[in-house]
Amino acid sequence: TSWRALDPKTWEFNLRKGVTFHDGTPFTAEDVAFTIARAKGPTSEFRNYLTTVTGTKVIDDHTIHLLTSGPDPVLINNLCYVFIMSKKWCEKHGATEAQNFKAKEEKYTVRHENGTGPYKLEIREPDIRTILVKNPNWWNAKTYPYEIDRIIYTPIANPATRVAALLSGEVDFLLDPPFQDLDRLKKNPNIKVDQIAQNRSIFFGLDQASHELRSSNVKGKNPFKDKRVRQAMHLAIDGYAIQKVIMRGLSQPANVITAPMVYGYPKELDKRPPADPQKAKKLLAEAGYPNGFEVKLDCPNNRYNNDEKICQAVVGMLGKVGIKVNLDAQSKTLHFPKITNRQSDFYMLGWGVATVDSHYVFTYLTTKDGPWNGSGFTDPRVEELTQAMSVEMDKAKRDAMIAEVWKKLTEDVIYLPLHHQVIVWAMNKKLEMPMQPDDQPQFCWAKMK
């Protein structure tokens, strides 16, 4: 309910009393201490939220101290995304360590939950259905509308079938409807369509660490290590044509890999150059590839708006400058491990910034040990600045650090930015659901007229 810094390395948090987990056990400081330790574990995907946290000290059931290596300007932001787990429940079900996502490990926590939120998990059948039911003991029930009693989430892979389900009334809410069907949905008097700029940017990553690419016909060296090759590829991809034809205007062509609402967003650098195939060919020739080269592109086909269609278009655009791209489009469950395990030469990735701060982008995507840095990029100065901005409390100094990193990443074309996404939701006209840039429906806010 409140927090304060006792000194530059100690934060005190006073926890809400009377909160229980879904199984009825009380929420205490011991659960917070356990969760922090678990989230910092080697298999955790959340450890980068807690880079400055060195430990915890339980004072009593509802008071805890977080110990840090120094001042942390984004600690409170980061903690919002470390969701507290029940220590007793995790111990009971052998889940005291986080799931090893890279090793495709499945623990009890993959299909079960025990939180403190407004809805409880009734059934979890991945790729089939997930059913949530109202938690009658939710501590914050008086604050929100909290009108929806039961949520049935049904994945429907076929776009036409998804739209038909909404039109027929089989479903009430459609997340990310197919863009080609938006006009039809908007004309239906029983359906409403809402949109908002999303906190997510789409880009392509290039393996710049390997001595030789796995899928290329170039042997003995890596074309992506050459900045001119990366520049050529960026110029060959026509982001404006993709915006117009594939995205139907529902994207913002980008020259950086973070969205405008993120703190430290470099507006002056986010000016995507127009496609220039001739200049791209010249750069490739200067780099020693006058006839281009061959490489495989890994792409998801069920994660981002029109992801596979975008990749198909990029294959054609790069082909025009001599780069033969072999497309491998797969489900996100097969695609993402290639990136986190650094087993992809060339890949599509989308990045949302949970903490809405540039440091989050750098920590995950541009540091040597960044969990999603499939490019293998590393630079001593970027490492130094990323670490420094995590403890710098002087706003002007921290802003300068962020700006320097963005300038380096953009000028050296470390990634190939494509666009910032736009969120579109379609729903039964009787449903009121406030939109947020993170594209996460909050059903506790929803109302049915």
C-alpha positions in Angstrom: 0.0 0.0 0.0 3.0 2.3 0.4 6.8 2.3 -0.1 9.8 4.5 0.6 13.5 4.6 0.1 15.2 4.3 3.5 18.6 4.9 1.9 20.0 4.5 -1.6 20.2 0.8 -1.2 17.1 -0.1 0.9 13.4 0.2 0.0 10.7 -0.5 2.5 7.3 -1.8 1.3 4.2 -2.0 3.4 2.0 -4.8 2.1 -1.8 -4.8 2.0 -3.5 -6.7 4.8 -6.4 -9.1 4.3 -5.3 -10.4 0.9 -5.5 -14.1 0.2 -4.3 -16.3 -2.7 -6.9 -18.2 -4.7 -6.4 -21.3 -2.5 -7.3 -19.2 0.6 -3.8 -18.9 2.1 -2.8 -15.4 3.2 -0.5 -13.2 1.2 2.6 -12.3 3.3 6.0 -10.8 3.1 7.5 -14.3 3.0 5.7 -14.8 -0.4 7.3 -11.6 -1.7 10.7 -12.6 -0.6 10.3 -16.0 -2.2 9.0 -14.5 -5.4 11.9 -12.1 -5.7 14.4 -14.9 -5.2 12.6 -17.1 -7.7 12.4 -14.3 -10.3 16.2 -13.8 -10.0 16.9 -17.4 -10.6 18.9 -18.6 -13.7 15.9 -20.0 -15.5 13.6 -17.0 -14.9 12.5 -14.8 -17.8 11.9 -12.0 -15.2 15.4 -11.7 -13.7 16.2 -8.7 -15.9 13.5 -6.7 -14.0 15.6 -7.1 -10.9 19.1 -6.5 -12.0 19.9 -4.2 -9.0 18.1 -6.2 -6.4 20.6 -8.1 -4.2 18.2 -9.5 -1.6 15.3 -9.0 0.7 14.7 -8.8 4.5 11.3 -9.7 6.0 10.5 -7.4 8.8 7.1 -8.8 9.7 4.1 -10.4 7.8 3.3 -7.2 6.0 6.6 -5.3 5.9 9.6 -6.1 3.7 12.8 -4.4 2.7 14.3 -4.8 -0.8 18.0 -4.4 -0.9 19.7 -3.1 -4.0 23.3 -2.6 -5.3 22.6 1.1 -5.5 19.9 3.7 -6.4 17.4 2.4 -9.0 15.3 4.9 -10.9 13.0 2.3 -12.5 12.7 -0.2 -9.6 9.1 0.6 -8.9 8.2 0.3 -12.6 9.9 -3.1 -12.8 8.3 -4.5 -9.7 4.9 -4.0 -11.3 5.7 -7.0 -13.6 7.0 -9.4 -10.9 3.8 -11.1 -9.9 3.8 -12.5 -6.4 3.5 -16.2 -6.0 2.5 -18.3 -3.0 5.6 -19.8 -1.4 3.7 -22.7 0.1 1.9 -23.5 -3.2 5.1 -23.5 -5.2 6.8 -25.8 -2.6 3.8 -28.1 -2.7 3.9 -28.5 -6.5 7.7 -28.6 -7.1 7.8 -25.1 -8.6 10.3 -23.2 -6.5 12.4 -22.5 -9.6 11.0 -20.9 -12.7 10.2 -22.9 -15.8 13.2 -23.3 -18.1 11.7 -21.8 -21.3 14.8 -22.3 -23.4 14.8 -26.0 -22.6 11.1 -26.3 -23.3 10.5 -27.4 -19.7 6.9 -27.7 -18.5 6.2 -27.4 -14.8 3.0 -27.4 -12.8 2.8 -23.7 -13.1 2.3 -23.9 -16.9 -1.2 -25.2 -16.6 -2.1 -24.0 -13.0 -2.1 -20.8 -11.1 -2.6 -19.4 -7.6 -2.7 -15.7 -7.7 -4.5 -12.9 -5.8 -6.3 -11.3 -8.8 -9.9 -10.9 -9.9 -10.2 -14.2 -11.8 -9.2 -17.8 -11.0 -8.2 -20.4 -13.5 -10.7 -23.2 -13.9 -9.3 -25.0 -17.0 -6.1 -24.5 -18.9 -5.8 -26.5 -22.1 -3.1 -24.8 -24.3 -4.3 -24.1 -27.9 -7.8 -25.4 -27.0 -9.4 -23.3 -24.3 -8.7 -21.5 -21.1 -11.6 -20.8 -18.6 -11.4 -18.1 -15.9 -14.0 -17.6 -13.2 -14.7 -14.7 -10.9 -12.7 -14.7 -7.6 -15.4 -13.9 -5.0 -12.6 -12.9 -2.5 -10.8 -10.4 -4.6 -9.4 -7.7 -2.4 -10.1 -4.9 -4.9 -13.6 -5.8 -6.0 -15.1 -2.5 -4.8 -12.8 -0.4 -7.1 -13.6 -2.0 -10.5 -16.8 -2.8 -12.4 -15.9 -6.5 -12.1 -19.1 -7.5 -13.9 -17.9 -10.5 -16.0 -18.4 -13.8 -14.1 -16.8 -16.2 -16.6 -14.3 -15.8 -19.4 -13.8 -18.5 -22.0 -10.8 -18.0 -24.1 -10.8 -20.0 -27.3 -7.9 -19.9 -29.7 -9.1 -20.0 -33.3 -6.2 -20.2 -35.8 -8.2 -19.6 -39.0 -8.8 -15.8 -39.5 -12.1 -16.3 -41.4 -13.4 -18.7 -38.7 -12.5 -16.1 -36.0 -14.4 -13.4 -37.7 -17.4 -15.7 -38.4 -17.5 -16.6 -34.7 -17.8 -12.9 -33.7 -20.4 -12.1 -36.4 -22.5 -15.1 -35.3 -22.3 -14.2 -31.6 -20.4 -17.3 -30.7 -17.7 -15.1 -29.2 -18.1 -11.6 -27.8 -14.5 -10.3 -28.1 -11.9 -10.7 -30.9 -8.3 -9.8 -30.1 -6.3 -8.5 -33.2 -9.0 -9.2 -35.9 -7.7 -9.7 -39.5 -7.2 -6.3 -41.1 -8.8 -7.4 -44.3 -12.1 -7.9 -42.5 -12.2 -4.7 -40.6 -14.5 -2.8 -43.0 -17.0 -5.7 -42.9 -16.9 -5.7 -39.1 -17.4 -1.9 -38.9 -20.5 -2.1 -41.1 -22.2 -4.6 -38.8 -24.6 -2.8 -36.4 -23.9 -5.4 -33.7 -20.1 -5.0 -33.7 -17.8 -2.2 -32.8 -14.1 -1.8 -33.7 -11.7 0.2 -31.6 -8.0 1.0 -32.2 -5.0 2.6 -30.4 -1.3 2.9 -30.9 0.5 -0.1 -29.4 3.5 -0.3 -27.2 5.2 -2.7 -29.5 7.6 -2.4 -32.4 8.3 -5.0 -35.1 11.8 -5.5 -36.5 14.3 -8.0 -37.8 17.3 -9.4 -36.0 20.6 -10.4 -37.6 23.1 -12.8 -36.1 26.2 -10.6 -35.9 28.2 -12.9 -33.5 28.7 -16.1 -35.4 31.8 -16.5 -37.5 29.7 -18.1 -40.3 25.9 -18.1 -40.7 24.2 -21.5 -40.5 21.9 -21.0 -43.6 24.0 -18.9 -45.9 26.0 -19.9 -49.0 28.7 -17.6 -47.9 31.4 -19.7 -46.1 34.2 -18.6 -43.8 32.7 -15.3 -42.9 29.4 -13.7 -41.8 27.9 -11.0 -44.1 25.9 -9.5 -41.2 29.0 -8.4 -39.4 29.4 -5.8 -42.1 27.5 -2.6 -41.4 27.1 -2.0 -45.1 25.2 -5.2 -45.6 22.8 -4.3 -42.7 22.3 -0.8 -44.2 21.6 -2.4 -47.6 18.9 -4.7 -46.2 17.3 -1.8 -44.3 17.1 0.2 -47.5 15.8 -2.7 -49.5 12.8 -3.2 -47.2 10.0 -0.8 -48.1 8.3 -0.1 -44.8 5.9 2.4 -46.4 4.7 -0.2 -49.0 4.2 -2.7 -46.2 2.2 -0.1 -44.2 -0.1 0.7 -47.2 -0.6 -2.8 -48.8 -0.2 -5.3 -46.0 -1.1 -3.3 -42.9 -3.8 -1.3 -44.5 -2.5 1.8 -42.9 -2.5 0.3 -39.4 1.2 0.7 -38.6 3.7 3.5 -38.3 6.9 2.9 -40.3 9.9 3.0 -38.0 13.6 3.6 -37.9 14.1 2.6 -34.2 13.0 -0.5 -32.3 10.9 1.2 -29.6 7.5 2.9 -29.6 6.9 6.6 -29.1 5.3 6.2 -25.6 8.5 4.7 -24.2 10.6 6.9 -22.0 13.8 8.0 -23.9 12.2 7.3 -27.3 14.5 9.1 -29.8 12.0 10.9 -32.0 14.7 12.6 -34.0 16.1 9.2 -35.1 12.7 7.6 -35.9 12.6 8.8 -39.5 12.6 5.8 -41.7 14.4 6.4 -45.0 12.5 5.6 -48.2 13.4 2.3 -49.9 16.3 2.6 -52.2 17.1 -0.7 -54.0 19.9 0.9 -56.1 21.7 2.2 -53.1 21.2 -1.1 -51.4 22.9 -2.9 -54.4 25.8 -0.5 -54.3 26.3 -1.1 -50.6 26.3 -4.9 -51.1 28.8 -4.6 -53.9 31.1 -2.4 -51.7 30.8 -5.1 -49.0 32.0 -7.8 -51.4 28.6 -9.2 -52.3 27.8 -7.9 -55.8 25.6 -10.9 -56.5 24.1 -11.0 -53.1 24.0 -14.1 -51.0 21.5 -16.7 -49.6 20.1 -16.8 -46.0 17.1 -18.2 -44.1 14.5 -15.9 -42.5 12.7 -17.3 -39.4 9.3 -15.8 -39.0 6.3 -16.5 -36.7 2.9 -17.1 -38.3 0.6 -16.6 -35.4 2.1 -13.8 -33.2 2.1 -10.4 -34.7 -0.4 -8.6 -37.1 0.1 -10.1 -40.5 3.5 -11.5 -39.5 3.9 -14.1 -42.2 2.5 -11.8 -44.9 5.1 -9.2 -43.9 7.9 -11.8 -44.1 6.7 -12.9 -47.5 6.9 -9.3 -48.8 10.4 -8.9 -47.3 11.6 -12.0 -49.1 10.6 -10.4 -52.4 12.1 -7.0 -51.5 15.4 -8.5 -50.6 15.4 -10.7 -53.6 15.3 -7.5 -55.8 18.7 -6.5 -54.5 20.2 -10.0 -54.9 19.7 -11.5 -51.4 17.9 -14.8 -51.8 15.9 -15.4 -48.6 14.4 -18.8 -47.8 11.4 -18.3 -45.5 10.7 -20.6 -42.6 7.4 -19.5 -41.0 6.3 -21.4 -37.9 4.2 -21.1 -34.8 5.5 -18.8 -32.1 6.2 -21.8 -29.8 8.7 -23.0 -32.3 10.0 -19.6 -33.5 10.9 -17.9 -30.2 13.2 -20.6 -28.8 15.4 -20.1 -31.9 15.9 -16.5 -30.8 16.5 -17.1 -27.1 18.8 -20.0 -27.9 20.6 -17.9 -30.5 20.0 -20.4 -33.3 18.6 -18.1 -36.0 20.6 -16.2 -38.6 17.8 -13.8 -39.5 14.5 -13.4 -37.7 11.4 -11.3 -37.0 10.7 -10.1 -33.5 8.2 -7.7 -31.9 9.1 -5.9 -28.7 6.7 -4.3 -26.2 8.3 -2.3 -23.3 6.6 -3.4 -20.1 8.3 -0.8 -17.9 7.8 1.9 -20.6 11.5 2.8 -20.2 14.3 2.5 -22.7 16.5 0.6 -20.2 14.2 -2.4 -20.6 14.9 -2.5 -24.3 18.7 -2.3 -23.9 18.7 -4.9 -21.1 16.9 -7.5 -23.1 18.0 -6.8 -26.7 21.4 -5.1 -26.8 23.5 -6.4 -23.8 25.8 -9.4 -24.0 23.6 -11.5 -21.8 20.2 -10.1 -22.9 17.7 -13.0 -22.9 16.3 -11.9 -26.3 19.5 -10.7 -27.9 19.4 -13.2 -30.7 21.7 -11.0 -32.7 24.6 -11.7 -30.3 25.5 -8.0 -30.5 27.8 -6.7 -27.8 29.5 -3.4 -27.3 31.6 -2.3 -24.3 30.2 1.2 -24.3 26.6 0.0 -24.6 27.2 -2.4 -21.7 28.7 0.4 -19.6 25.8 2.8 -20.3 23.1 0.3 -19.8 24.5 -0.6 -16.3 25.1 3.1 -15.4 21.5 4.2 -16.3 20.1 1.5 -14.1 21.4 3.4 -11.0 21.7 7.0 -12.2 19.1 9.2 -10.4 20.1 12.5 -12.2 17.5 12.8 -14.9 19.6 14.9 -17.3 22.6 12.5 -17.0 20.4 9.4 -17.4 18.6 10.9 -20.5 22.0 11.6 -22.1 23.0 7.9 -21.5 19.8 6.7 -23.1 20.2 9.0 -26.1 23.8 7.9 -26.7 22.8 4.2 -26.8 19.9 4.9 -29.2 22.3 6.9 -31.4 24.8 4.0 -31.5 22.2 1.3 -32.2 20.5 3.3 -35.0 23.7 4.5 -36.7 25.2 1.0 -36.7 21.9 -0.6 -37.9 22.1 -3.3 -35.2 18.5 -4.3 -35.9 16.3 -3.6 -39.0 13.3 -1.7 -37.7 10.1 -2.1 -39.6 7.1 -0.4 -37.8 5.3 0.4 -34.6 2.1 -1.7 -34.4 -1.5 -0.4 -34.0 -3.9 -2.4 -31.8 -7.3 -3.2 -33.2 -10.1 -4.9 -31.1 -13.5 -6.0 -32.4 -16.3 -6.8 -30.0 -20.0 -7.2 -29.4 -21.4 -3.7 -29.2 -22.8 -4.5 -25.8 -19.3 -5.0 -24.4 -17.4 -2.0 -23.0 -13.7 -2.8 -22.7 -11.1 0.1 -22.2 -8.1 -0.3 -24.5 -4.5 0.1 -23.3 -1.2 0.2 -25.4 -0.1 -3.2 -24.0 -2.8 -5.0 -25.9 -3.9 -6.9 -22.7 -7.7 -6.9 -22.1 -8.5 -6.2 -18.5 -11.8 -8.0 -17.9 -12.2 -6.6 -14.4 -12.7 -3.2 -16.2 -15.3 -4.6 -18.6 -19.0 -4.0 -18.6 -21.9 -5.7 -20.5 -24.7 -3.3 -21.4 
